[in-house]
Each structure stands twice: as structure tokens, then as C-alpha cells.
Amino acid sequence: MAEEMQYIFKKTLEQGAGLTTNFTKTIHRGPYPSIDPSRPELSQAGRTVLITGGGTGIGLSIAKSFAQAGAKRVIIVGRRASILADAAKVIKEVAKQAGKETEVIHQTLDVTDKAANAELWSGLKDEGIIVDVLVLNAAKFSPLNPLLELGSDEVWSMFEANVRGPLMLSEAFVKQGGDGQKVIINVATMNIHVFHESLSIIGSKVPAYGLTKNSGTLLIQQFAAELDPEKVQVVSFHPGVIYADGWKTAGVPEDILPFDDISLPGAEAVWLASPEAKFLHGRFVWASWDVDELKSGEIRNAIDEDVEFLKIGVHGLKGTDRRM
């Protein structure tokens, strides 16, 4: 396994998969002024934010950024109570340093458990809490095995976590009622669109992850088609190549790749929850893409004119016709 991992990382550096992109002229590896959570235009004041998988890694980064942006309440859920309790302390301290009075709530939740999901939302209702922003961050990753080697039981368990879980959470979120605009942010991955080994060695080694995250992102895309962005704004994003707990557990050294700053997806999520990102309703973006370039020029024109741009579909087709 060690030799295989070394090969994968060496090949990744050669390919630049996830490490380089020319979609926007300017590429970011960390937060920058336009997505700074302290910007008044991105204020989350008065909002309650619920983040799945919010105790570690990208989820914790997102929780911290919403606290910096002045969210009224941040709710983190996950499977490990002790991890969540420690994370809650960190989030509270971040809010304090930013001069905010964010309430932090943590609760255990297995997103695949239907009864637990129902209990979560009924409990919030009993407390008079309406969630304004739902961040779908929890996910199940896969071993480095082909689909047929993993087998139907393991692959289906990933569908439970990466598709059914977000489905149950989003359904409850939309049906909870309450005034004011709501936001669904789906933490996706570049692996939803980069499958072939010639494009990404890592993506080709975790086909079950790409398959199920692609399906989950398509689900969110379909939700967006049914929802008015004035009422529920919906967007998916690739958080970047982040060095998180999974890498540490696998014994991967932090300097093996030029990883993105873990605070990048946090700041990006806050921006995506703002009115500035409404034009991306139903789309998929990378956190590293420059948002100012997305908002104007040829990219913005493509978004406004092409209903399939930055969405999951079939390469080569535009509707039922050949894409020129």
C-alpha cells in the first residue's frame, strides 16, 4: 500500500490533478479579500447554520468561518461526541476573537439513520430553532479498490451516506418552514467529474467515492431545479485538496503535496451562502476559482446563457443536440 500511495502522489504531482486549474485566470490556495468572512456584505448575522461532519477538517473550517461571519447560531453534527465537544470549544473561541456572540450547539448524528434525522429536526422544532443554512459536508470515503472488488454492500453503504443522507437532511430542511431565504451548500469533490486515470490518478482509484458523490451532487442539482433561489439558494462546490484527518490517519506526510489552506473552503462556503452567489444557483464550482471572475465577463455570460454550464450532464450534448 505504501508503494502504491507513493506512486499515486507522484503521478498526482505530474498531472496537477486538483492542484492546478485554468478555469479562472486567478487561482487561490487560501482565503482572499472577496470571500473574507469578515466582509460586511457576507454577514451571516441572525442566521442559524447546520453543518454535517462539522467536528473536524473541512466541516470545522466551515463552522469557524460562519462564526467569524457573525452567524447567530452554529450547529455541528457528527458521529463522535467527544470530537464535537472539542470542536464546539474551538468555534466559540474563534467567534470570541472575531467579536461575535455565536451560539454553538453540537449533537451526534449518523446521517444515514432515518430515525436519528427525524429526531434531530423534531428537537430543533421543539426548541423553536429554524435552520437558515444547511451545509452537507459529511461523506463516506472508499478504499482504493475497483467497484466490483468493493462489492454491492460496500458501494451501497456509500450511497446511503453520500446520497440518501443528504436527501433526508435536505427534505427536512426545506419542509421546516420559517421566514427568510434559506441556503443549501453541498460540499462535493472534483471526483464528481474527473474519473479517468489519464486525468486524475486519485479519482480513478476511488471510483465508488466519485460515483456516489456525483449522484449526491446531481440530487442537489435536481433540488435546485425545483426551488426558487429567492427562497432556497442551492450550490455545490469542490473544497480543494485539503490535508485533513484522513491523510494523517493514513500516515501521509503534510509536505507530500502542495495542499490548499484548510480555511479556503470555510471562507468559500460563507460567500456561497451570500446574495453575491445567487447567480450560481444549481451550479458546481471549485473553491480555488476566483469569485470576481465568476461574477463577470465570459464565465458569467456562459452561466447566464447556458442552463447546463457547470452542471452534471453528458459530455458532447447540449439538450438533445451536439454541443459545438
Secondary structure, DSSP 8 states (H G I E B T S, - for coil): -HHHHHHHHHHHHHHTBTTB--SSSSB-SS--GGG-TT-GGG--BT-EEEEETTTSHHHHHHHHHHHHTTBSEEEEEES-HHHHHHHHHHHHHHHHHTT---EEEEEE--TT-HHHHHHHHHHHHHTT---SEEEE-------S--HHHHHHHHHHHHHIIIIIHHHHHHHHHHHT--SS-EEEEEE--GGGT--STTT-HHHHH-HHHHHHHHHHHHHHHHHHHHS-TTTEEEEEEE--SB--HHHHHTT--TTSS--B-THHHHHHHHHHTSGGGGGGTT-EEETTB-HHHHHSHHHHHHHHH-TTTTS---TTEETTEE--
